[in-house]
Amino acid sequence: MNDLTRYKLCAGFHAPAAAKLLYCYLLDISGGRHNSVVISVKNLAKDMGLSRSATSRNLHRLENLGMIGIVPRYTEDGGRLSNQYTLK
C-alpha cells in the first residue's frame, strides 16, 4: 500500500485524530507484509507521544470500528505478554 492510499484510508473513517494516527502508525510498523503487529501499549504510547490510557482507549475505538483486531497473548504459566494487533 502506498502512502497516498494509506492516508486516504485513514482520513476516510470517523474517529479522533489520535485514533487515526495510531492506525497509520500500526500500518507503518506492520510493513504491509503480515498485517499484524506485536507491541505493548506502553511502547505504542511512548512512540506516539500519548498517555497509556489515551493509547488504550483509542486502540479499543479502532477495534469497535472494525479497523483492528486485538488478540491478548499469555505465557505458558499465565503471565501477560504484549497484545497482537491485526489490521483489517
N, C-alpha and C positions, 0 to 999 in steps of 0.2 A: 504494500500500500504506500503510495507516495504521500508527501507532506500535504499537498492540497486536498487530496481525498480525505486524509485523516482530520484536517481542520474542518472541512465541510461536515464530516460525520459528527465531530464534537459540537459544532455550532448548531446542528440540527435538532438536538434533543433539549427539552426544557428542564434545566437543573441549575443550581447555583454555580457560579464561576469556579469555586473550589472543586466541585464535583467534576466539572468538565476538565479542569486542569489535572486532577488525579487520573481521570480516564486516559487523557492524552499521554501522561507520564507512564501509565501501565502499558499502553500501546508501544511507546518508545522502548521501554526496557524489555518487553517481550520479544522485540526484534522481528515481530511478524511471522516467526517460524512456528512456534508451538502454541501461540495464543494462550499461554498460561505463564504465571509468574509466581514464584515463591519468595515472599518478602514479609518482614514483620511490619506491624502498624507503626512501631517505634521508628524503624528506618525510613518508612514512607513519609512519616511526619517530619523527620529530620531533613530528608531530601527536598520536601516540598515547602518547608518553612511554615508548616501548620502545627497546631497543637495535636496531641494524640486523640483527644476527644473529637475535634473537628474532622480529623482524618477518618476515624472510625465511623462517625455519623455520615460522612459523605460516601464512604465505601458502601454503607448499608442503603443509602439513597440510590446509588448506582445499581445495587443488587435488586432493589424494588422496581427500578425502571427496566430491568431485564438486560442491562448492559454488561454486567459481570456476574459470575457465579463465585461464591465464597465457599471453599472447602477447608474445614478445620483439619489440622494434622496433629497426630499424637505419637509419642514414643511407645515402645513396647510395654513400658511399665505405667503408661497412662499420663505421662507428662506432656505439656503443651509444646508444640512446635509452631513455627510461622505458618500462617494460612497460605493456601494456594488460591490465587485469583485467576479464574478462567474468563477470558474475554469472549464476548459473543458478538 
